[in-house]
């Protein structure tokens, strides 16, 4: 049987100048995996996020907020978020890429009773 490299399509990411795949991950505030989608590297972050959000909305309807990096900002991503649920998106910007910075603590989502 052949491996995943022949079955899964790969693409070229012109920004990073690499051939391969891009993984879109959704985790909770402690890093537990909630959903994952794998796309060719040629798919932009904003375009690849919508299938992930649709999958996550069905499995985790109680999620209220999404936190993403700068690759997920803009009106196209905001429209995808609005089409897939009633959650809000928060973009975390890191201006100084070469220094370690402690981010503010994110409040966990309260458990359903």
matplotlib code that plots the C-alpha trace (Angstrom):
import matplotlib.pyplot as plt

x = [0.0, 1.3, 1.8, -0.1, 2.2, 0.7, -2.9, -3.0, -2.5, 0.4, 0.8, 3.3, 3.2, 4.7, 5.0, 7.1, 8.6, 7.8, 5.9, 3.7, 0.5, -1.0, -2.7, -5.5, -6.0, -8.6, -7.7, -9.2, -7.5, -5.3, -4.2, -6.5, -7.2, -10.8, -10.7, -8.1, -8.2, -5.3, -5.0, -2.4, 0.1, -1.2, -4.5, -4.5, -5.2, -8.5, -9.8, -8.8, -10.4, -14.0, -14.2, -12.5, -15.0, -18.0, -16.7, -16.0, -19.4, -21.2, -19.0, -18.6, -21.6, -20.8, -17.5, -17.9, -14.6, -11.8, -8.3, -6.1, -2.9, -2.5, -3.0, -6.7, -7.5, -9.5, -13.0, -12.9, -12.2, -14.8, -17.4, -16.5, -16.8, -20.2, -21.4, -20.4, -21.7, -22.3, -18.8, -16.3, -12.8, -9.9, -6.6, -3.4, -0.7, 3.0, 4.9, 8.3, 8.8, 12.2, 11.5, 9.6, 6.5, 4.1, 0.5, -2.4, -4.2, -7.2, -10.3, -11.6, -15.2, -17.4, -18.8, -22.4, -24.6]
y = [0.0, 3.5, 6.2, 9.4, 11.4, 9.8, 10.0, 13.5, 16.5, 18.8, 22.3, 25.2, 27.9, 31.0, 32.9, 30.3, 28.9, 25.3, 22.4, 20.3, 20.5, 23.0, 21.9, 24.0, 23.1, 24.1, 23.5, 24.5, 26.9, 24.1, 22.8, 19.8, 19.1, 19.8, 19.7, 19.4, 19.8, 19.2, 21.1, 21.6, 24.3, 26.5, 27.0, 30.3, 30.3, 32.3, 29.9, 26.7, 27.8, 27.7, 23.8, 23.5, 25.9, 24.1, 20.8, 22.3, 24.0, 20.6, 18.9, 21.8, 24.1, 25.7, 27.4, 31.2, 32.6, 31.7, 33.0, 33.1, 34.6, 37.3, 34.8, 34.6, 38.3, 40.3, 40.6, 37.2, 35.4, 37.5, 36.5, 32.8, 33.1, 34.7, 32.0, 29.1, 30.2, 32.9, 32.9, 35.9, 35.8, 37.5, 38.0, 37.8, 39.9, 39.4, 42.5, 41.3, 37.8, 37.1, 37.6, 35.5, 37.3, 36.0, 36.4, 37.3, 34.4, 33.3, 32.6, 29.1, 28.7, 27.8, 24.2, 23.6, 22.6]
z = [0.0, -0.8, 1.7, 2.2, 0.0, -3.2, -1.9, -0.4, -2.7, -2.0, -3.2, -3.4, -0.7, -2.5, 0.7, 2.5, -0.8, 0.2, -1.3, 0.9, 3.0, 5.4, 8.6, 10.1, 13.8, 16.3, 19.9, 23.2, 25.7, 27.1, 23.7, 23.3, 19.7, 18.7, 14.9, 12.1, 8.3, 5.9, 2.6, 0.0, 0.9, -1.9, 0.0, 1.8, 5.6, 5.2, 2.5, 4.4, 7.7, 6.7, 6.3, 9.7, 11.3, 9.7, 11.1, 14.6, 14.8, 14.4, 17.0, 19.5, 19.3, 22.6, 21.5, 21.7, 20.6, 18.1, 18.5, 15.4, 14.1, 11.5, 8.6, 9.5, 9.6, 7.0, 5.7, 3.9, 7.2, 9.1, 6.5, 6.9, 10.6, 10.3, 7.9, 10.2, 13.6, 16.2, 17.5, 17.5, 16.1, 17.9, 16.0, 18.1, 16.5, 17.4, 16.4, 17.7, 16.2, 17.7, 21.4, 23.8, 25.1, 27.7, 26.3, 28.5, 30.1, 28.1, 30.1, 29.7, 28.5, 31.4, 31.4, 30.5, 33.4]

ax = plt.figure().add_subplot(projection="3d")
ax.plot(x, y, z, "-o")
ax.set_aspect("equal")
plt.show()
